[in-house]
Amino acid sequence: MNNYDLAILGGGPGGYSAAFRAAELGKKVAIIDDNNLGGVCLNWGCIPTKSLLKNAEVMDLINSSSDYGISVKDIQVNFDFIVQRSIKARERLSKGIHYLAKKNQVDFYSGFGKFVDNKTVDINGAQISAQNFIIATGSKPKSLSNINSNSDKIVYSKDIFSMDTLPASLTIIGAGAIGAEFAYFFSSFGTEVTLIEAEDRILPNEDEEISTWLEKAFKKRKINILTSTIAENIDDEKILISVGVEGNSSGFGLKNLGVEVTDNSHIKVDQHGKTNVDNIYAVGDVIGPPWLAHVATAEGLYVAELLCDLTPTKIDYNSIPNCTYCKPEVASIGSTEESLLEQSVNFKKAHSFFNANGKAVAVGSTDGFIKILVDDSNHILGAHIVGSNATEMISEISVIKSNNLTIDNVLSSIHPHPTFSEAIFETLLQLK
């Protein structure tokens, strides 16, 4: 039996980040996963969907080519090629992670790992032992009890990559980030899209102004939006369910170990990612929201350093960027205006609209705005962006907020012109 300092169940961002960091710090590490390294993020989520969305962006550009004095005729869409392109992207990156595993001398066990006891895991009949374990098994999509899950119409985000033709019509149930991204993608290629959300607006966790702006943009794209609506009796060719996820915690032998799990299948952990079993930790989607790859990475790195007797910086869960990669893009960090009002927090706010931004006007991407909220001492409470490059620009706000910088700290820097990001500077300048 091979013995390790650390063994990790799950090879997604949380798992492989923890593995590589622990190995760098001198630990003998193993990863166990019955799929390719990379997890849902690389194989079915973040990476391949962004490849799909790039195709939608190209289609949009072609359709608006006359705005740039260019005439394009006889447009043909090869949907199978689009899907295969996204698959090639994930395969390339998965190979890269396997290479890094070898480089860092991390052993990879391909198979389903199940705990025998708190020091031993069985992998398809073979066993390994470890002093400590990290569970990074991710999440799986929630289903809907009022929708016939056996129908050929029903698909989840993963199933998109096995489709070879565009559906003529598609209903998407759930208007969070996944639902919004696929609504944009399919509508770009002419699919008749209906987006249904049980809450009173799309992207219900975002600032209300952002949700309202995106809804108007989607309606211009002829996406049919139904909010405050429970889906039933749907006649469209395909139905995509994107109503959230639940922890992927069953089948790993956790119950026999006494590891505590919530009713939503999420593993309970303390502030350091440790379960109620001393040598077993958990990170990423399997411990609950926010279900984001970059959060899983941060948690994996934190636990790895903790197990290597370092003192890692505590994760500030109020300074985590959220990104939605539709068109226009949406990105946010910190508190919404509504939450600050509910908590009776004093704040100032400012907007900058991209129709007044030189770069946005020059390239023809003026849809959207930046909204920043600060407290009485000019520290950022929240920032919300809708528009081109929003998911890139939010990183600057993340650095500012995470390091507790004030407006004056930022205004002493010089932003290049013309750029979209100089709108951040201009927004902060209003708040000085």
C-alpha positions in Angstrom: 0.0 0.0 0.0 1.3 3.5 -1.0 1.4 6.0 1.9 1.1 9.7 1.5 1.2 12.9 3.6 -1.8 14.1 1.8 -4.4 12.5 -0.5 -7.1 14.5 -2.3 -10.4 13.2 -3.6 -11.2 15.3 -6.7 -9.0 16.8 -9.4 -10.8 20.1 -10.0 -9.4 23.6 -9.2 -9.6 23.1 -5.4 -8.0 19.6 -5.6 -5.2 20.2 -8.0 -4.3 23.6 -6.5 -4.0 22.1 -3.1 -2.0 19.1 -4.4 0.5 21.2 -6.3 1.0 23.7 -3.4 1.5 20.9 -0.9 4.0 19.2 -3.2 5.9 22.4 -3.7 6.2 22.6 0.1 7.7 19.1 0.3 4.7 16.8 1.0 4.1 13.5 -0.7 0.7 13.9 -2.5 -1.8 11.9 -4.4 -4.9 13.0 -6.3 -7.8 10.6 -6.9 -10.4 11.2 -9.6 -12.5 9.1 -11.9 -12.4 11.8 -14.6 -9.7 13.8 -16.3 -8.0 16.3 -14.1 -9.6 19.7 -14.1 -13.0 18.9 -12.7 -16.2 20.4 -14.0 -14.6 23.8 -14.4 -12.1 22.7 -17.0 -13.9 19.7 -18.6 -17.6 20.9 -18.7 -17.9 24.4 -17.2 -15.7 27.5 -17.1 -13.3 26.7 -20.0 -15.3 24.9 -22.7 -18.3 27.3 -22.2 -16.0 30.3 -22.7 -14.9 28.7 -25.9 -18.6 28.4 -27.0 -19.2 32.0 -26.0 -16.4 33.2 -28.1 -18.1 31.7 -31.1 -21.3 33.7 -30.1 -19.2 36.8 -29.9 -17.8 36.2 -33.4 -21.4 35.7 -34.7 -22.5 38.9 -33.1 -19.6 40.8 -34.7 -20.5 39.3 -38.1 -24.1 40.3 -37.7 -23.0 43.9 -36.9 -20.3 44.1 -39.5 -22.1 46.7 -41.5 -21.6 49.1 -38.5 -17.9 48.9 -39.4 -18.3 49.3 -43.1 -17.9 45.6 -43.9 -20.5 43.5 -45.7 -20.6 39.8 -45.0 -22.9 37.4 -46.9 -23.7 33.8 -47.0 -23.1 33.1 -43.3 -23.0 29.4 -42.5 -22.8 27.9 -39.0 -21.1 24.5 -38.3 -22.4 23.8 -34.8 -20.6 20.5 -34.5 -17.3 22.3 -35.3 -18.2 24.9 -32.6 -18.7 22.2 -30.0 -15.5 20.3 -31.0 -13.5 23.5 -30.8 -14.5 23.8 -27.1 -13.7 20.2 -26.5 -10.2 20.7 -28.0 -9.6 23.6 -25.6 -10.5 21.6 -22.5 -8.4 18.6 -23.7 -5.3 20.9 -24.2 -5.6 22.3 -20.8 -6.3 19.0 -19.1 -3.1 17.7 -20.6 -1.3 20.7 -19.1 -2.6 19.8 -15.6 -1.5 16.2 -16.0 1.9 17.6 -17.0 2.0 19.7 -13.9 1.1 16.8 -11.7 4.1 14.8 -13.1 6.3 17.9 -12.7 5.4 18.3 -9.1 5.6 14.5 -8.5 2.0 14.3 -7.5 0.7 10.8 -8.1 -2.6 10.6 -10.0 -5.0 7.6 -9.4 -7.7 7.3 -12.0 -10.7 5.8 -10.4 -13.4 6.3 -7.8 -12.1 6.8 -4.3 -14.0 5.6 -1.2 -12.9 5.9 2.4 -12.3 2.6 4.2 -11.4 4.5 7.4 -10.0 8.0 8.1 -6.5 7.0 7.0 -7.3 4.7 4.0 -9.1 5.1 0.7 -10.0 2.3 -1.7 -9.7 3.0 -5.4 -11.5 0.4 -7.5 -10.1 -2.4 -5.3 -6.6 -0.9 -4.7 -5.9 1.0 -1.5 -3.7 4.0 -0.4 -3.2 5.6 2.9 -2.6 9.2 4.0 -2.0 11.3 7.1 -4.5 13.9 5.9 -7.2 14.0 3.2 -8.9 16.9 1.3 -12.3 16.2 -0.2 -12.7 18.4 -3.3 -15.4 16.4 -5.2 -17.3 19.5 -6.4 -21.0 19.6 -7.1 -23.7 18.4 -9.4 -26.7 20.1 -11.0 -30.0 20.2 -9.1 -33.0 18.6 -10.8 -36.6 19.8 -10.7 -39.3 17.6 -9.2 -42.0 19.2 -11.4 -40.1 18.5 -14.6 -39.9 15.1 -16.2 -36.2 14.3 -15.9 -36.6 11.3 -18.2 -37.7 13.3 -21.1 -35.4 13.5 -24.1 -36.0 17.3 -24.1 -34.2 17.7 -20.7 -30.5 18.8 -20.8 -28.0 20.1 -18.3 -25.0 22.3 -19.1 -22.8 19.2 -19.5 -25.1 17.8 -22.2 -24.5 20.8 -24.5 -21.2 19.3 -25.4 -22.8 16.2 -26.9 -25.2 18.1 -29.1 -24.4 18.2 -32.8 -27.2 20.5 -34.0 -28.7 23.7 -32.8 -32.2 23.4 -31.3 -34.9 25.6 -33.0 -36.3 26.5 -29.6 -34.9 26.3 -26.1 -36.3 27.0 -22.6 -33.7 27.7 -19.9 -35.0 27.2 -16.4 -32.9 29.3 -14.0 -31.5 32.8 -14.9 -28.3 32.7 -12.8 -24.9 32.9 -14.5 -25.2 29.6 -16.3 -28.7 30.3 -17.6 -27.7 33.8 -18.7 -24.6 32.6 -20.5 -26.4 29.9 -22.5 -29.3 32.3 -23.2 -26.8 34.6 -24.9 -25.0 31.8 -26.7 -28.0 30.1 -28.3 -29.8 33.3 -29.1 -26.7 34.4 -31.0 -27.2 31.5 -33.4 -30.9 32.0 -34.0 -32.4 29.6 -31.5 -35.7 30.9 -30.0 -34.8 31.2 -26.3 -37.1 31.6 -23.3 -35.4 32.3 -20.0 -37.5 31.4 -16.9 -36.6 32.6 -13.4 -38.5 31.9 -10.1 -37.2 35.1 -8.6 -38.4 38.6 -9.6 -35.4 39.3 -11.9 -32.6 37.6 -13.9 -29.2 37.3 -12.1 -31.1 37.7 -8.8 -28.0 37.8 -6.7 -26.6 40.8 -8.6 -27.3 44.4 -7.9 -30.8 45.3 -9.1 -29.6 48.0 -11.5 -27.3 45.4 -13.2 -30.1 42.9 -13.5 -32.4 45.4 -15.0 -29.8 46.6 -17.5 -29.1 43.0 -18.6 -32.7 42.2 -18.9 -33.2 45.1 -21.3 -30.2 44.0 -23.3 -31.5 40.4 -23.5 -34.9 41.6 -24.7 -33.2 43.5 -27.5 -31.8 40.2 -28.5 -35.4 38.9 -28.6 -34.8 36.6 -25.6 -38.2 35.9 -24.0 -37.8 36.5 -20.3 -40.3 35.2 -17.6 -39.6 36.2 -14.0 -41.5 35.3 -10.9 -42.4 32.2 -12.8 -42.4 28.5 -12.0 -41.7 26.4 -15.1 -44.3 23.9 -16.3 -45.9 22.6 -19.5 -43.0 23.6 -21.8 -43.3 22.8 -25.5 -39.8 23.9 -26.7 -37.5 21.5 -28.5 -35.0 21.4 -25.6 -35.2 22.4 -21.9 -32.0 23.4 -20.2 -32.1 23.1 -16.4 -29.8 25.5 -14.6 -31.3 26.0 -11.1 -28.2 25.6 -9.0 -26.1 22.8 -7.7 -25.7 20.5 -4.7 -22.6 19.1 -3.1 -21.2 15.9 -4.7 -20.7 14.1 -1.3 -22.4 10.8 -1.7 -20.7 7.4 -2.4 -17.4 8.3 -0.8 -18.0 6.6 2.5 -18.4 9.8 4.5 -21.4 8.5 6.4 -19.4 5.6 7.8 -16.7 8.0 9.0 -19.2 10.3 10.7 -18.4 13.3 8.5 -21.2 15.8 8.9 -23.1 16.7 5.8 -26.0 19.3 5.4 -29.4 18.5 3.9 -28.2 20.0 0.6 -25.3 17.4 0.5 -22.7 20.0 1.4 -19.9 18.9 3.8 -19.7 20.9 7.0 -16.3 22.5 7.7 -14.9 25.0 10.2 -13.2 28.3 9.3 -10.1 26.3 8.3 -11.8 23.9 6.0 -11.7 21.0 8.5 -14.6 18.6 8.9 -15.6 17.2 12.3 -13.0 14.4 11.6 -9.6 15.8 12.6 -7.5 14.7 9.5 -10.2 15.2 6.9 -10.7 18.6 5.2 -13.0 19.8 2.4 -12.8 22.7 -0.1 -14.7 24.0 -3.1 -18.3 23.4 -4.3 -18.7 20.4 -2.0 -18.8 22.7 1.1 -21.4 25.1 -0.4 -21.6 28.5 -1.9 -20.1 30.5 -3.5 -19.8 27.8 -6.2 -16.9 29.4 -8.0 -13.7 27.8 -9.3 -11.5 30.7 -8.1 -13.0 30.2 -4.6 -12.2 26.5 -4.7 -8.6 27.4 -5.7 -8.2 29.8 -2.9 -9.6 27.3 -0.4 -7.4 24.5 -1.7 -4.3 26.7 -1.4 -5.3 27.8 2.1 -5.7 24.2 3.4 -2.6 23.0 1.7 -0.5 25.7 3.4 -2.2 25.0 6.7 -1.3 21.4 6.5 2.3 22.4 5.8 2.5 24.3 9.0 2.3 27.7 7.4 -0.1 30.5 8.4 -2.1 31.3 5.3 -4.0 34.5 4.9 -7.7 34.1 5.8 -10.0 34.2 2.8 -12.2 37.3 2.7 -15.5 35.9 1.4 -16.9 39.4 1.0 -14.1 40.3 -1.5 -14.7 37.5 -4.1 -15.5 38.6 -7.7 -18.5 37.1 -9.4 -18.5 36.9 -13.2 -21.1 36.2 -15.9 -19.7 35.9 -19.4 -22.8 36.8 -21.5 -23.1 39.9 -23.6 -22.9 42.4 -22.1 -20.6 40.8 -19.4 -21.5 41.2 -15.7 -19.0 41.3 -12.9 -19.3 42.3 -9.2 -17.7 42.2 -5.8 -18.9 43.0 -2.3 -22.2 44.4 -1.3 -25.2 45.4 -3.5 -26.9 48.7 -3.0 -30.0 46.8 -1.8 -28.2 44.9 0.9 -26.5 48.1 2.2 -30.0 49.8 2.4 -31.4 46.8 4.2 -28.6 47.0 6.7 -28.9 50.8 7.1 -25.2 51.2 6.1 -24.2 54.7 5.2 -22.6 54.8 1.7 -21.9 57.0 -1.3 -22.3 55.8 -4.9 -21.2 56.8 -8.4 -21.8 55.6 -12.0 -19.8 55.9 -15.1 -21.5 54.9 -18.4 -19.5 53.4 -21.2 -21.2 55.6 -23.8 -18.9 58.3 -22.5 -15.8 56.2 -22.5 -13.4 56.9 -25.4 -12.3 53.3 -26.0 -15.9 52.0 -25.8 -17.1 54.6 -28.4 -14.1 53.8 -30.6 -14.7 50.1 -30.8 -18.5 50.3 -30.7 -19.1 48.7 -27.3 -20.9 51.4 -25.4 -23.6 49.2 -23.7 -23.2 49.3 -19.9 -21.9 51.1 -16.9 -19.7 50.9 -13.7 -21.3 51.4 -10.3 -19.1 51.7 -7.2 -20.3 52.0 -3.5 -18.0 53.3 -0.8 -18.3 53.9 2.9 -17.7 57.2 4.9 -13.9 56.5 5.0 -13.8 56.0 1.2 -13.3 52.2 1.3 -15.1 50.2 -1.3 -18.1 48.3 -0.1 -19.2 47.0 -3.5 -18.6 47.4 -7.2 -20.8 46.3 -10.1 -20.0 46.4 -13.8 -22.1 45.5 -16.8 -20.5 45.9 -20.2 -17.6 44.8 -22.4 -14.6 43.5 -20.5 -16.4 43.7 -17.2 -15.0 40.3 -16.1 -11.4 41.6 -16.7 -11.9 45.0 -15.0 -13.3 43.6 -11.8 -9.8 42.3 -10.9 -8.7 45.9 -10.2 -11.5 46.4 -7.8 -10.7 43.0 -6.2 -7.1 44.2 -5.5 -8.3 47.5 -4.1 -11.0 45.9 -1.8 -8.9 43.0 -0.7 -6.1 45.2 0.4 -8.4 47.7 2.1 -7.2 50.6 0.0 -9.1 53.9 -0.2 -10.1 56.0 -3.1 -7.0 58.2 -2.6 -4.7 55.2 -2.9 -6.2 54.5 -6.4 -6.4 58.1 -7.6 -2.6 58.4 -7.1 -2.2 55.9 -9.9 -2.4 56.7 -13.6 -4.7 54.7 -15.8 -3.8 54.3 -19.6 -6.0 56.1 -22.1 -8.0 55.0 -24.0 -9.1 51.9 -22.1 -12.3 50.6 -20.6 -10.6 50.4 -17.2 -10.1 54.1 -17.0 -13.8 54.3 -16.3 -13.0 52.8 -12.9 -10.7 55.8 -12.2 -13.4 58.2 -13.4 -16.0 56.6 -11.2 -13.8 56.7 -8.1 -13.0 60.3 -8.9 -16.7 61.2 -8.5 -16.6 59.8 -4.9 -13.5 61.7 -3.6 
